[in-house]
Structure formats: C-alpha cells, structure tokens
C-alpha cells in the first residue's frame, strides 16, 4: 500500500436536505486525483463518519471506490466504540476494494495501554488489510504511547501511525526509532515541514480538502530538499490552517473546499454551521 505523499481525509458533501450528495462526492474525488494526491481516506474525522447510518456509510465508501479504485490509494476509517464493530467495518472495506484501514483507539472508554494493544491486535488479526493507527488524543481521550507503538509496529498488518497529537517531541521520537516497514505519518496541518525534514513520507490532514495542489507541491519540494520552497508554500497556507485549528475545523474544511470553489454543503448535527460573517472572514484567508 503506497501512502507516500498527500492523502486527503475527504469531507462528505451533503445536499440542501442534509443527505449525502454522491454527485458532488464523485466530482470531488476526481478533482483530488487531478491535483495529484496519493490517496483518499474515507470516513475519517473530517468526513463526519460519526453521523452516518450503516447505509450511508456504504454509500460513501462505494461512491469513492467506484470513482477512484486503481487510480489512488484508498483507505477506510474504521473507528468505533466497539472493537468487534471495527472488525465488521474492516471486512466491509475489504469487500468494497479498499487498500487499507485507519483505526484509532476506542473513543470514550478510556482504555489503558494494555487495552489499546488488545484492540489493535484483535482487529489486525482479523483482516489482511494494512492498518494505519490513528493517534488523536484530543478526540479519542487517550494517547497511543511510544512503547505501545513500538510493540504494535512489529505486527505484520500494522503499517504505520497517523500522528495527530500535535506533540512533535513525541512524533520525533517515533521518527527516530526507524521501525521496520512502518510509516510515521504527519497528521497535523501545521507540522508537515518538520515531519518531512525528519524523514516522514506521508501527510494526512484535513486542510488537504482546501489546499490539495499546494500540499502536493509542498511534499514534492521537501523530497527535493527545497526547504525554502516548502517554507514559502506553508507560509501561504498557514493563515487559513491556523484559523481552522482555532475552531470550526470541519466547517472551514467544507467552506474552503478546493480553495472555496466546490460547494459541499454544510455540516451535520452535532456540528453547527458557521455564521455568514465567519465564513466570509475565513474565505478571505484563501486569496
């Protein structure tokens, strides 16, 4: 499974009635492919997967797969409160032709590190798809600690970790460990240059919905050791990224989709729309 480059944790377009807009989703996937991304991550945090019915989840996954299978790497998020349910979602992704999976620790239950290991190993033993672990303690409530990653990195079906804690000291320790056949993925919108400088080869973060071309260009610059070029690209994106990280993240990822050129609708409850004034203010940061 190739995850070197930029993978987009794609937003889910909704129509005026709040239903999934498959036509716009198909258009969006095609645009991302044209922009040169390495892959699409479906049913991730930015995709509002937690609002889906089972039927809607299959519709989103199948729409993306029908459009992009064989063109870019396809990863399905399989987060769940239940480990057994994550296994069911893994089997669904396999049946729909996905290349890999993304999985966090179980939200809400606050497992200890032993429980986190048991969770990942049970899912990894139940599927032959490679798993990218997802460390996002601000959302999940627990962090996947270094020793836990070191243990799980030995599992043949665990291919890497998306590091979204924002703690670059922790990320750097992971990068310096040089685990065999294991990728440390930048999962932060504002830290890619740091990750790439220290050897990371992959970036999965929600602002790719807004800046796909710029993020692909930044990745390419770092792979050519053009750090001044990477800094310039990051500086251009940073005002909008900082705004996204400061609040209403999903709302801004949608409002700014493809530099604000594709209407993907609003967010679903429990998220609430931004005011027109806040939306206008954010969009001015894209120009």
C-alpha positions as a LaTeX table, in Angstrom:
\begin{tabular}{lrrr}
\hline
Residue & $x$ (\AA) & $y$ (\AA) & $z$ (\AA) \\
\hline
Unk1 & 0.00 & 0.00 & 0.00 \\
Unk2 & 1.51 & 3.28 & $-1.12$ \\
Unk3 & 0.99 & 6.14 & 1.33 \\
Unk4 & 3.96 & 8.30 & 0.32 \\
Unk5 & 2.69 & 11.79 & $-0.46$ \\
Unk6 & $-0.56$ & 13.57 & 0.41 \\
Unk7 & $-3.69$ & 11.61 & 1.25 \\
Unk8 & $-6.94$ & 13.54 & 1.68 \\
Unk9 & $-9.27$ & 12.72 & 4.59 \\
Unk10 & $-12.15$ & 13.69 & 2.38 \\
Unk11 & $-15.12$ & 15.77 & 3.51 \\
Unk12 & $-18.58$ & 14.34 & 2.90 \\
Unk13 & $-20.80$ & 16.58 & 0.75 \\
Unk14 & $-24.40$ & 16.98 & 1.90 \\
Unk15 & $-27.22$ & 18.45 & $-0.16$ \\
Unk16 & $-29.74$ & 21.06 & 0.97 \\
Unk17 & $-31.77$ & 18.35 & 2.72 \\
Unk18 & $-28.75$ & 17.06 & 4.62 \\
Unk19 & $-28.49$ & 13.89 & 2.54 \\
Unk20 & $-25.25$ & 12.60 & 1.05 \\
Unk21 & $-24.58$ & 14.27 & $-2.29$ \\
Unk22 & $-22.98$ & 11.48 & $-4.31$ \\
Unk23 & $-22.66$ & 13.58 & $-7.46$ \\
Unk24 & $-20.54$ & 16.19 & $-5.68$ \\
Unk25 & $-18.60$ & 13.48 & $-3.86$ \\
Unk26 & $-17.69$ & 11.91 & $-7.20$ \\
Unk27 & $-16.67$ & 15.31 & $-8.58$ \\
Unk28 & $-14.56$ & 15.99 & $-5.50$ \\
Unk29 & $-12.72$ & 12.67 & $-5.73$ \\
Unk30 & $-11.92$ & 13.31 & $-9.39$ \\
Unk31 & $-10.58$ & 16.78 & $-8.60$ \\
Unk32 & $-8.31$ & 15.39 & $-5.89$ \\
Unk33 & $-6.97$ & 12.79 & $-8.31$ \\
Unk34 & $-6.31$ & 15.51 & $-10.89$ \\
Unk35 & $-4.47$ & 17.54 & $-8.25$ \\
Unk36 & $-2.01$ & 14.70 & $-7.75$ \\
Unk37 & $-2.86$ & 13.29 & $-4.34$ \\
Unk38 & $-1.58$ & 9.83 & $-3.44$ \\
Unk39 & $-4.79$ & 8.67 & $-1.84$ \\
Unk40 & $-8.21$ & 9.25 & $-0.33$ \\
Unk41 & $-9.13$ & 8.48 & 3.28 \\
Unk42 & $-12.87$ & 7.87 & 3.57 \\
Unk43 & $-14.94$ & 8.03 & 6.74 \\
Unk44 & $-12.38$ & 9.97 & 8.74 \\
Unk45 & $-12.80$ & 12.78 & 11.25 \\
Unk46 & $-13.14$ & 15.42 & 8.54 \\
Unk47 & $-15.68$ & 13.21 & 6.78 \\
Unk48 & $-18.15$ & 13.29 & 9.71 \\
Unk49 & $-18.40$ & 9.50 & 9.68 \\
Unk50 & $-19.98$ & 9.52 & 13.13 \\
Unk51 & $-23.17$ & 10.98 & 11.63 \\
Unk52 & $-23.69$ & 8.15 & 9.11 \\
Unk53 & $-26.27$ & 5.40 & 9.15 \\
Unk54 & $-24.91$ & 2.00 & 8.05 \\
Unk55 & $-26.49$ & 2.54 & 4.63 \\
Unk56 & $-24.92$ & 5.98 & 4.27 \\
Unk57 & $-21.53$ & 4.65 & 5.24 \\
Unk58 & $-21.69$ & 2.03 & 2.49 \\
Unk59 & $-22.89$ & 4.67 & 0.03 \\
Unk60 & $-19.93$ & 6.95 & 0.80 \\
Unk61 & $-17.39$ & 4.12 & 0.65 \\
Unk62 & $-18.77$ & 2.65 & $-2.57$ \\
Unk63 & $-19.07$ & 6.03 & $-4.30$ \\
Unk64 & $-15.42$ & 6.81 & $-3.57$ \\
Unk65 & $-14.28$ & 3.31 & $-4.54$ \\
Unk66 & $-16.23$ & 3.32 & $-7.80$ \\
Unk67 & $-14.57$ & 6.61 & $-8.74$ \\
Unk68 & $-11.01$ & 6.11 & $-7.55$ \\
Unk69 & $-10.24$ & 2.39 & $-7.29$ \\
Unk70 & $-7.00$ & 1.62 & $-9.10$ \\
Unk71 & $-6.13$ & 5.31 & $-9.51$ \\
Unk72 & $-5.06$ & 6.25 & $-5.97$ \\
Unk73 & $-4.64$ & 4.51 & $-2.62$ \\
Unk74 & $-7.97$ & 4.06 & $-0.81$ \\
Unk75 & $-8.09$ & 3.90 & 2.98 \\
Unk76 & $-11.26$ & 3.45 & 5.03 \\
Unk77 & $-11.58$ & 4.78 & 8.55 \\
Unk78 & $-12.96$ & 2.09 & 10.84 \\
Unk79 & $-13.10$ & 3.85 & 14.21 \\
Unk80 & $-15.76$ & 2.58 & 16.59 \\
Unk81 & $-16.63$ & 2.37 & 20.25 \\
Unk82 & $-16.55$ & $-1.42$ & 19.77 \\
Unk83 & $-13.54$ & $-3.44$ & 18.63 \\
Unk84 & $-15.80$ & $-6.08$ & 17.11 \\
Unk85 & $-17.64$ & $-3.40$ & 15.15 \\
Unk86 & $-14.30$ & $-2.12$ & 13.80 \\
Unk87 & $-13.66$ & $-5.65$ & 12.54 \\
Unk88 & $-17.02$ & $-5.63$ & 10.75 \\
Unk89 & $-16.12$ & $-2.29$ & 9.16 \\
Unk90 & $-12.75$ & $-3.69$ & 8.10 \\
Unk91 & $-14.47$ & $-6.56$ & 6.31 \\
Unk92 & $-16.81$ & $-4.10$ & 4.59 \\
Unk93 & $-13.87$ & $-2.03$ & 3.37 \\
Unk94 & $-12.15$ & $-5.14$ & 2.04 \\
Unk95 & $-15.30$ & $-6.18$ & 0.16 \\
Unk96 & $-15.56$ & $-2.72$ & $-1.44$ \\
Unk97 & $-11.99$ & $-2.81$ & $-2.71$ \\
Unk98 & $-10.16$ & $-0.59$ & $-0.23$ \\
Unk99 & $-6.39$ & $-0.90$ & 0.07 \\
Unk100 & $-6.02$ & $-0.17$ & 3.77 \\
Unk101 & $-7.61$ & 0.91 & 7.02 \\
Unk102 & $-7.25$ & 3.71 & 9.53 \\
Unk103 & $-8.07$ & 2.96 & 13.15 \\
Unk104 & $-7.91$ & 4.87 & 16.43 \\
Unk105 & $-8.07$ & 3.53 & 19.96 \\
Unk106 & $-11.65$ & 3.09 & 21.14 \\
Unk107 & $-13.15$ & 6.51 & 21.91 \\
Unk108 & $-14.99$ & 7.25 & 25.17 \\
Unk109 & $-13.99$ & 4.10 & 27.12 \\
Unk110 & $-10.52$ & 5.45 & 28.00 \\
Unk111 & $-8.61$ & 2.16 & 27.71 \\
Unk112 & $-5.16$ & 1.77 & 29.23 \\
Unk113 & $-2.19$ & 0.88 & 27.03 \\
Unk114 & $-2.78$ & $-2.85$ & 27.50 \\
Unk115 & $-6.34$ & $-2.39$ & 26.27 \\
Unk116 & $-5.14$ & $-0.33$ & 23.31 \\
Unk117 & $-2.75$ & $-3.11$ & 22.32 \\
Unk118 & $-5.51$ & $-5.71$ & 22.63 \\
Unk119 & $-7.82$ & $-3.60$ & 20.47 \\
Unk120 & $-5.35$ & $-3.11$ & 17.63 \\
Unk121 & $-4.11$ & $-6.68$ & 17.69 \\
Unk122 & $-7.63$ & $-8.11$ & 17.58 \\
Unk123 & $-8.52$ & $-6.03$ & 14.53 \\
Unk124 & $-5.16$ & $-6.64$ & 12.83 \\
Unk125 & $-5.52$ & $-10.40$ & 13.34 \\
Unk126 & $-8.98$ & $-10.32$ & 11.76 \\
Unk127 & $-8.05$ & $-8.66$ & 8.45 \\
Unk128 & $-5.31$ & $-8.85$ & 5.87 \\
Unk129 & $-5.60$ & $-5.16$ & 5.01 \\
Unk130 & $-2.78$ & $-2.97$ & 6.35 \\
Unk131 & $-3.77$ & $-0.71$ & 9.23 \\
Unk132 & $-2.58$ & 2.83 & 9.85 \\
Unk133 & $-3.10$ & 3.54 & 13.54 \\
Unk134 & $-4.55$ & 6.96 & 14.35 \\
Unk135 & $-3.29$ & 8.82 & 17.40 \\
Unk136 & $-5.60$ & 11.74 & 18.11 \\
Unk137 & $-5.91$ & 12.02 & 21.91 \\
Unk138 & $-7.80$ & 15.31 & 21.76 \\
Unk139 & $-10.68$ & 13.44 & 20.09 \\
Unk140 & $-10.29$ & 9.91 & 21.48 \\
Unk141 & $-9.37$ & 10.71 & 25.07 \\
Unk142 & $-6.24$ & 8.56 & 25.28 \\
Unk143 & $-2.83$ & 8.63 & 23.61 \\
Unk144 & $-1.02$ & 5.71 & 21.99 \\
Unk145 & 2.25 & 5.85 & 23.88 \\
Unk146 & 5.70 & 5.22 & 22.38 \\
Unk147 & 6.15 & 1.78 & 23.93 \\
Unk148 & 2.72 & 0.75 & 22.64 \\
Unk149 & 3.60 & 1.87 & 19.12 \\
Unk150 & 6.93 & 0.01 & 19.35 \\
Unk151 & 5.06 & $-3.17$ & 20.26 \\
Unk152 & 2.35 & $-2.84$ & 17.62 \\
Unk153 & 4.81 & $-1.85$ & 14.87 \\
Unk154 & 6.00 & $-5.46$ & 14.89 \\
Unk155 & 2.60 & $-6.74$ & 13.74 \\
Unk156 & 2.71 & $-7.56$ & 10.01 \\
Unk157 & $-0.71$ & $-5.96$ & 9.36 \\
Unk158 & 0.06 & $-2.69$ & 11.15 \\
Unk159 & 1.73 & $-0.44$ & 8.60 \\
Unk160 & 2.09 & 2.87 & 10.39 \\
Unk161 & 0.63 & 5.55 & 12.60 \\
Unk162 & $-1.02$ & 8.85 & 11.77 \\
Unk163 & 0.37 & 11.11 & 14.47 \\
Unk164 & $-2.17$ & 13.85 & 15.21 \\
Unk165 & $-1.37$ & 14.59 & 18.84 \\
Unk166 & 0.34 & 17.86 & 17.97 \\
Unk167 & 3.23 & 16.83 & 20.24 \\
Unk168 & 6.17 & 16.97 & 17.86 \\
Unk169 & 8.58 & 15.74 & 20.53 \\
Unk170 & 6.57 & 12.50 & 20.62 \\
Unk171 & 6.45 & 12.39 & 16.81 \\
Unk172 & 10.20 & 12.93 & 16.55 \\
Unk173 & 10.85 & 10.04 & 18.93 \\
Unk174 & 8.74 & 7.82 & 16.68 \\
Unk175 & 10.55 & 9.04 & 13.57 \\
Unk176 & 13.94 & 8.47 & 15.17 \\
Unk177 & 13.00 & 4.90 & 16.14 \\
Unk178 & 13.11 & 3.76 & 12.48 \\
Unk179 & 10.69 & 0.87 & 12.99 \\
Unk180 & 10.92 & $-1.73$ & 10.21 \\
Unk181 & 8.26 & $-1.50$ & 7.48 \\
Unk182 & 6.38 & 1.14 & 9.43 \\
Unk183 & 5.42 & 4.69 & 8.45 \\
Unk184 & 5.07 & 7.66 & 10.79 \\
Unk185 & 2.50 & 9.85 & 9.06 \\
Unk186 & 2.12 & 13.57 & 9.62 \\
Unk187 & $-1.42$ & 14.01 & 10.90 \\
Unk188 & $-1.14$ & 17.73 & 11.67 \\
Unk189 & $-1.91$ & 20.52 & 9.23 \\
Unk190 & 0.79 & 22.81 & 10.63 \\
Unk191 & 3.75 & 20.41 & 11.05 \\
Unk192 & 4.46 & 18.82 & 7.65 \\
Unk193 & 7.80 & 20.53 & 7.04 \\
Unk194 & 9.03 & 19.30 & 10.43 \\
Unk195 & 7.86 & 15.74 & 9.76 \\
Unk196 & 9.33 & 15.64 & 6.26 \\
Unk197 & 12.65 & 17.10 & 7.43 \\
Unk198 & 12.98 & 14.20 & 9.84 \\
Unk199 & 12.14 & 11.58 & 7.25 \\
Unk200 & 8.36 & 11.17 & 7.17 \\
Unk201 & 6.97 & 10.46 & 3.71 \\
Unk202 & 3.23 & 10.82 & 4.24 \\
Unk203 & 0.77 & 13.56 & 5.18 \\
Unk204 & $-2.90$ & 13.01 & 6.06 \\
Unk205 & $-4.63$ & 16.12 & 7.39 \\
Unk206 & $-7.96$ & 17.81 & 6.76 \\
Unk207 & $-6.68$ & 21.01 & 5.17 \\
Unk208 & $-5.83$ & 18.92 & 2.10 \\
Unk209 & $-9.51$ & 19.42 & 1.26 \\
Unk210 & $-8.75$ & 23.13 & 0.96 \\
Unk211 & $-5.20$ & 23.08 & $-0.43$ \\
Unk212 & $-4.61$ & 19.84 & $-2.37$ \\
Unk213 & $-2.34$ & 21.33 & $-5.03$ \\
Unk214 & $-0.34$ & 23.32 & $-2.51$ \\
Unk215 & 0.13 & 20.32 & $-0.24$ \\
Unk216 & 1.27 & 18.11 & $-3.11$ \\
Unk217 & 3.71 & 20.84 & $-4.16$ \\
Unk218 & 5.00 & 21.14 & $-0.59$ \\
Unk219 & 5.60 & 17.40 & $-0.35$ \\
Unk220 & 7.46 & 17.40 & $-3.66$ \\
Unk221 & 9.59 & 20.36 & $-2.57$ \\
Unk222 & 10.67 & 18.58 & 0.61 \\
Unk223 & 11.58 & 15.44 & $-1.30$ \\
Unk224 & 13.92 & 17.60 & $-3.41$ \\
Unk225 & 15.35 & 19.27 & $-0.27$ \\
Unk226 & 13.84 & 22.57 & $-1.38$ \\
Unk227 & 13.20 & 23.76 & 2.15 \\
Unk228 & 12.85 & 27.41 & 1.17 \\
Unk229 & 10.16 & 26.45 & $-1.33$ \\
Unk230 & 8.39 & 24.31 & 1.28 \\
Unk231 & 8.54 & 27.16 & 3.79 \\
Unk232 & 7.04 & 29.56 & 1.24 \\
Unk233 & 4.18 & 27.17 & 0.45 \\
Unk234 & 3.49 & 26.56 & 4.14 \\
Unk235 & 3.54 & 30.28 & 4.86 \\
Unk236 & 0.90 & 30.81 & 2.18 \\
Unk237 & $-1.41$ & 28.18 & 3.68 \\
Unk238 & $-0.75$ & 28.96 & 7.33 \\
Unk239 & $-3.27$ & 31.76 & 7.98 \\
Unk240 & $-6.15$ & 29.52 & 6.88 \\
Unk241 & $-4.70$ & 26.48 & 8.67 \\
Unk242 & $-4.30$ & 28.46 & 11.88 \\
Unk243 & $-7.90$ & 29.61 & 11.58 \\
Unk244 & $-9.07$ & 26.02 & 11.07 \\
Unk245 & $-7.12$ & 24.80 & 14.09 \\
Unk246 & $-8.59$ & 27.63 & 16.18 \\
Unk247 & $-12.20$ & 26.43 & 15.85 \\
Unk248 & $-14.94$ & 25.23 & 13.48 \\
Unk249 & $-12.44$ & 22.94 & 11.77 \\
Unk250 & $-14.87$ & 20.81 & 9.78 \\
Unk251 & $-16.98$ & 23.80 & 8.86 \\
Unk252 & $-13.94$ & 25.57 & 7.42 \\
Unk253 & $-12.70$ & 22.47 & 5.61 \\
Unk254 & $-16.05$ & 22.42 & 3.85 \\
Unk255 & $-16.37$ & 26.16 & 3.23 \\
Unk256 & $-12.87$ & 26.25 & 1.78 \\
Unk257 & $-13.07$ & 23.04 & $-0.24$ \\
Unk258 & $-10.69$ & 23.26 & $-3.23$ \\
Unk259 & $-9.86$ & 26.86 & $-2.29$ \\
Unk260 & $-13.56$ & 27.58 & $-1.88$ \\
Unk261 & $-14.52$ & 26.57 & $-5.43$ \\
Unk262 & $-16.70$ & 23.50 & $-4.79$ \\
Unk263 & $-19.90$ & 23.69 & $-2.72$ \\
Unk264 & $-20.03$ & 20.60 & $-0.49$ \\
Unk265 & $-22.86$ & 21.82 & 1.70 \\
Unk266 & $-22.94$ & 22.29 & 5.44 \\
Unk267 & $-22.07$ & 20.09 & 8.40 \\
Unk268 & $-24.43$ & 17.77 & 10.23 \\
Unk269 & $-25.60$ & 17.89 & 13.84 \\
Unk270 & $-23.95$ & 17.80 & 16.37 \\
Unk271 & $-21.78$ & 20.27 & 14.44 \\
Unk272 & $-23.44$ & 23.56 & 13.60 \\
Unk273 & $-22.88$ & 25.91 & 10.64 \\
Unk274 & $-20.70$ & 28.98 & 10.87 \\
Unk275 & $-22.27$ & 32.40 & 10.55 \\
Unk276 & $-22.13$ & 34.07 & 7.13 \\
Unk277 & $-19.72$ & 36.60 & 8.60 \\
Unk278 & $-17.34$ & 33.93 & 9.91 \\
Unk279 & $-17.50$ & 32.07 & 6.62 \\
Unk280 & $-16.68$ & 35.20 & 4.64 \\
Unk281 & $-13.84$ & 36.02 & 7.02 \\
Unk282 & $-12.34$ & 32.55 & 6.59 \\
Unk283 & $-12.63$ & 32.62 & 2.80 \\
Unk284 & $-10.66$ & 35.85 & 2.65 \\
Unk285 & $-7.69$ & 33.89 & 4.03 \\
Unk286 & $-7.66$ & 31.70 & 0.91 \\
Unk287 & $-6.98$ & 34.52 & $-1.54$ \\
\hline
\end{tabular}
